[in-house]
Amino acid sequence: MTSTPDTTAPLAAAARVWNSVQTVISGKPETVQTALTVLLAGGHLLVEDVPGVGKTMLAKSLARSLGCSVRRIQFTPDLLPSDVVGVNVYNRDTHDFEFKPGAIFANIVVGDEINRASPKTQSALLECMEEGQVTVDGSTYLLGQPFMVIATQNPAEMEGTYPLPEAQRDRFMACVSMGYPDRASEVAMLESHGASDPLDDVTPVTDATEVREMIEAVRRVHVAPALHAYVVDLVSATRTSPRVRLGASPRSALHLVRAARASAALAGRGYVLPDDVQRLAVPVLAHRLLLSTDAHLARLTAASVIAETVERVPVPATS
């Protein structure tokens, strides 16, 4: 019989991070919760929306709350892969090459406007995000743990953007959209943000060691075999849908299970429910899909296709 893991510690630490981020990002509880879920699941987060709605503010407030090493990369068309991962530089004193680490060597990497860089530079993140390491000139360098990329991007149709390659999008565990704030939140923002930068008051509420412990605790959250089968059914349904040209990958199924574990831990449970999987299906799966021409003509979105799939796939019975 599987013992139920203790989620008290990760829940308490996550609550502190939640409260810290909420002092900066108000009126977006679901977005903040998804960001925390990705953190506890050991994944990477993509924040996509139009300029000026708080994408970078969310990434910065989460990074500052964690008390880990943080690097920010401003992605531009002239950014080189060596700027991201590092480069070997010849040292005249030692008559040998020395590796100069790039900005990717940090616990939390904030990639601002990631789709303004060329696909070649974007691809420099592939090995980092999947394997937690960097290979330069045949030598491999491990990244510190925890390691999380929080990237922001503008909609692909906006000026000066490149679409993210499918392999790059698939590395992100979840994609969230900030959306415009409601009237009350926007008025409150003008009152609180108008006189000073709210990030100045954000202080670390945890550290790298505790974040690693949180991630390890989440990995012990129990997932029933029936829920594993349910996740596979959801992912498989996207591959056979006539509205989808490219369905969700096996990696997406793994990410969905990990995110569901984190969601259960945030709810104070040591086991996953179908509700955890269903709540995260859209943020985890939608950004990976390529819709068919007919779906585009019908003005469908990837999120609506995933929501329809969740409604259609039978939910397993829980004992």
URURHU-V267553 format. One record per residue. N is the residue number from 0. OMEGA is omega in whole degrees, -180 to 180 (NA if undefined). Layout:
# URURHU-V267553
N/OMEGA + N/OMEGA
This chain:
# URURHU-V267553
0/-178 + 1/179 + 2/180 + 3/-179 + 4/179 + 5/-179 + 6/-176 + 7/-177 + 8/179 + 9/180 + 10/180 + 11/180 + 12/179 + 13/178 + 14/178 + 15/178 + 16/178 + 17/-179 + 18/180 + 19/-180 + 20/-178 + 21/177 + 22/-180 + 23/-178 + 24/-179 + 25/177 + 26/-180 + 27/-176 + 28/-178 + 29/179 + 30/179 + 31/180 + 32/178 + 33/177 + 34/178 + 35/178 + 36/179 + 37/178 + 38/-178 + 39/-180 + 40/180 + 41/-178 + 42/180 + 43/-172 + 44/175 + 45/180 + 46/-173 + 47/175 + 48/-180 + 49/-180 + 50/170 + 51/-178 + 52/173 + 53/-180 + 54/-179 + 55/178 + 56/177 + 57/-179 + 58/-178 + 59/-178 + 60/178 + 61/-179 + 62/-179 + 63/-179 + 64/-171 + 65/-180 + 66/177 + 67/175 + 68/-174 + 69/172 + 70/177 + 71/178 + 72/174 + 73/-178 + 74/180 + 75/-179 + 76/-178 + 77/178 + 78/-178 + 79/176 + 80/180 + 81/176 + 82/-177 + 83/-172 + 84/-178 + 85/-176 + 86/174 + 87/-178 + 88/-179 + 89/179 + 90/-177 + 91/-179 + 92/-178 + 93/-178 + 94/-180 + 95/179 + 96/177 + 97/180 + 98/176 + 99/-176 + 100/176 + 101/-176 + 102/-178 + 103/-177 + 104/177 + 105/177 + 106/179 + 107/179 + 108/178 + 109/179 + 110/-175 + 111/179 + 112/-174 + 113/-177 + 114/170 + 115/176 + 116/180 + 117/178 + 118/179 + 119/179 + 120/178 + 121/-177 + 122/178 + 123/-179 + 124/-172 + 125/-179 + 126/-179 + 127/-173 + 128/-176 + 129/-171 + 130/179 + 131/-180 + 132/-180 + 133/176 + 134/-180 + 135/180 + 136/176 + 137/179 + 138/-177 + 139/-180 + 140/-179 + 141/176 + 142/179 + 143/178 + 144/1 + 145/177 + 146/-178 + 147/174 + 148/174 + 149/-175 + 150/174 + 151/175 + 152/175 + 153/177 + 154/-172 + 155/-177 + 156/-178 + 157/-175 + 158/172 + 159/-180 + 160/173 + 161/176 + 162/177 + 163/175 + 164/-178 + 165/180 + 166/179 + 167/-180 + 168/-177 + 169/179 + 170/-180 + 171/-179 + 172/-177 + 173/175 + 174/180 + 175/177 + 176/-178 + 177/-175 + 178/178 + 179/179 + 180/174 + 181/-173 + 182/-178 + 183/-180 + 184/-179 + 185/175 + 186/179 + 187/178 + 188/179 + 189/-179 + 190/-175 + 191/-176 + 192/-174 + 193/-175 + 194/-177 + 195/178 + 196/-178 + 197/179 + 198/180 + 199/-178 + 200/-179 + 201/179 + 202/-180 + 203/178 + 204/177 + 205/179 + 206/-175 + 207/-179 + 208/-180 + 209/177 + 210/177 + 211/179 + 212/177 + 213/-179 + 214/178 + 215/179 + 216/-179 + 217/-179 + 218/-180 + 219/177 + 220/-173 + 221/173 + 222/-178 + 223/178 + 224/180 + 225/178 + 226/173 + 227/179 + 228/179 + 229/179 + 230/179 + 231/178 + 232/179 + 233/-178 + 234/180 + 235/-180 + 236/179 + 237/-178 + 238/-178 + 239/-178 + 240/177 + 241/180 + 242/-175 + 243/177 + 244/176 + 245/-177 + 246/-178 + 247/-175 + 248/172 + 249/177 + 250/-179 + 251/177 + 252/177 + 253/178 + 254/-179 + 255/178 + 256/180 + 257/179 + 258/179 + 259/175 + 260/-180 + 261/178 + 262/178 + 263/179 + 264/178 + 265/178 + 266/179 + 267/-180 + 268/176 + 269/-179 + 270/-177 + 271/175 + 272/175 + 273/179 + 274/178 + 275/-180 + 276/-177 + 277/-179 + 278/-175 + 279/-176 + 280/-178 + 281/-180 + 282/-178 + 283/-172 + 284/-168 + 285/-175 + 286/-179 + 287/-174 + 288/167 + 289/-176 + 290/178 + 291/179 + 292/179 + 293/179 + 294/177 + 295/179 + 296/179 + 297/179 + 298/175 + 299/175 + 300/177 + 301/180 + 302/180 + 303/178 + 304/178 + 305/179 + 306/178 + 307/178 + 308/178 + 309/179 + 310/-173 + 311/-176 + 312/-178 + 313/178 + 314/180 + 315/178 + 316/178 + 317/-179 + 318/NA
